[in-house]
Amino acid sequence: MITRVSATEAVRTFSELLNRIRYRGEEFVVERAGEPICRMTPAAPTKGLSLRDLASLLREAPRPDAGYASDVRRAARSQGRPPRLPWGR
């Protein structure tokens, strides 16, 4: 998710923004008078998601519709049984 910040806010919280970019992999668009001026992103790939990031993404993700669970069950049934494993399970 990209967060939009005003140029004034970016100046006042620059150190915090840098930390959020470095340690959380967040991205920011800096605006002046509501117009996008620049994008602040991590310089290197992030190490991955923290549990906090994952929880946040899951909270923000759209919820499946009412038929989703039945669609998954129908797809699973159509797959048939997996082959028998040679070591007995």
Contacts in CASP RR format, 6 or more apart in sequence:
PFRMAT RR
TARGET T0000
AUTHOR 0000-0000-0000
METHOD contacts of the structure
MODEL  1
MITRVSATEAVRTFSELLNRIRYRGEEFVVERAGEPICRMTPAAPTKGLS
LRDLASLLREAPRPDAGYASDVRRAARSQGRPPRLPWGR
1 26 0 8 1.000
1 27 0 8 1.000
1 60 0 8 1.000
2 27 0 8 1.000
2 28 0 8 1.000
2 29 0 8 1.000
2 39 0 8 1.000
3 26 0 8 1.000
3 27 0 8 1.000
3 28 0 8 1.000
3 29 0 8 1.000
4 28 0 8 1.000
4 29 0 8 1.000
4 31 0 8 1.000
4 36 0 8 1.000
5 13 0 8 1.000
5 17 0 8 1.000
5 28 0 8 1.000
5 29 0 8 1.000
5 30 0 8 1.000
5 31 0 8 1.000
6 30 0 8 1.000
6 31 0 8 1.000
6 32 0 8 1.000
6 34 0 8 1.000
7 30 0 8 1.000
7 31 0 8 1.000
7 32 0 8 1.000
7 37 0 8 1.000
10 17 0 8 1.000
10 28 0 8 1.000
10 30 0 8 1.000
10 40 0 8 1.000
17 28 0 8 1.000
17 40 0 8 1.000
20 26 0 8 1.000
20 28 0 8 1.000
21 27 0 8 1.000
21 28 0 8 1.000
21 40 0 8 1.000
21 41 0 8 1.000
21 42 0 8 1.000
22 42 0 8 1.000
24 46 0 8 1.000
24 50 0 8 1.000
24 53 0 8 1.000
25 42 0 8 1.000
25 46 0 8 1.000
27 39 0 8 1.000
27 40 0 8 1.000
27 41 0 8 1.000
27 42 0 8 1.000
28 39 0 8 1.000
28 40 0 8 1.000
28 41 0 8 1.000
29 36 0 8 1.000
29 38 0 8 1.000
29 39 0 8 1.000
29 40 0 8 1.000
30 36 0 8 1.000
30 37 0 8 1.000
30 38 0 8 1.000
30 39 0 8 1.000
30 40 0 8 1.000
31 37 0 8 1.000
49 57 0 8 1.000
END
